Amino acid sequence: MKVEEVNRCQIQDWYPKFKSVSIKTLIHELPESFIQYLLDDSGPFLLPVSVLNEDALPNRIHNADEEDFQVSEGSDDEAEEGSPPPSFPELELKIKESIESLGGEVFPKLNWSAPKDSAWISTAGTLRCTSFSEIALLFRASDSLVHDLCHAYDSCLNKSSTRPQNFFLALRKWYPSLQPDMEFRCFVKDHKLIGISQREVTTFYPVLLEKKNYLLSLILAFFNNYVRDKFESENYTFDVYITKDERVKVVDFNPWGAFTLSMLFTWDELDHIHSEGNDVEFRIVEDRCAVRPGLKTAVPFDYLDTSPGSGWDQFLRNADEELRRQSTKAGA
């Protein structure tokens, strides 16, 4: 893999070319001071001071009997008092304006990645954000964004740096009605679409069985008409969403292999697929027994108590028993 192939998958690079067939997005270049704030783990978890007095956790309970610890003047601990929280007033005001123009709710991401692993910390349990403070909370709490910040080029043979020169915040319009069964990952090799996979592999959707051939024709036509001649890389993946009125929208681009998930394929399978003509292998979860394991708990794995006797221990035991029962029934 080459650096330029990874760079083409940055949202600020591909979105201008596919704006007419994508989700409405506004992009802001981030100041280096904000990037350093995200990377700084030397002190306590501090959110930026909001110049608009917006709270990232508006529903939290404040105890009037408890006051923040304050160091009295002349105290021996005065020298150890931490630095004040950061503030990014210009960035906050620009983001507020963009959020309002996108309908008041957005889905944030960096150059490549979204802070999906920190959705658990938001008040809604999703990546829906209505303010700069909520975005800062998700970004500061995310481990997955470390890839963008420090390891974007780890798989590149011609890398000269571990990170891009500039970082960007993409604010994508939030659509609460989006259905996970209509999102698909597409695999392109030698400029040919060779494979398509259901994106949400932890669920069986009967509607996909009914519409499989029709959905394949929609995605293939979209690739031939809008993607094949516009995206410069030979090998890559792209995600699409099919709307209720059967329009195809490109959601994201990712490099071939490396950190990109192969969904219902393996990368070894994809590397050895030789597509003839317009033949495309389309994989979906075709029954409940074929569901790929995955816990959608909305909390980090480290927060799960799976010790013997715990609630999650019993849940996992029940899930294993149900899977064995269905497998036995299917083989009967």
Secondary structure, DSSP 8 states (H G I E B T S, - for coil): --HHHHHTTSHHHHHHHHGGGB--EEEEE--HHHHHHHH--SS-------TT---S-TT----TT-------TT-TTGGG--------HHHHHHHHHHHHHTTS-EEEE-SS---GGGGGGSSSSSS-BSSHHHHHHHHHH-STTHHHHH-TTTT-TT-S-SS-S--EEEEEE--TT--GGGEEEEEEETTEEEEEEES-TTS--HHHHHHHHHHHHHHHHHIIIIITTT---SSEEEEEEE-TT--EEEEEEEESSTTS--TTS-HHHHHT----TT--EEE---SGGG-------SS-GGG---STTSHHHHHHHHHHHHHHHHHHHHH-
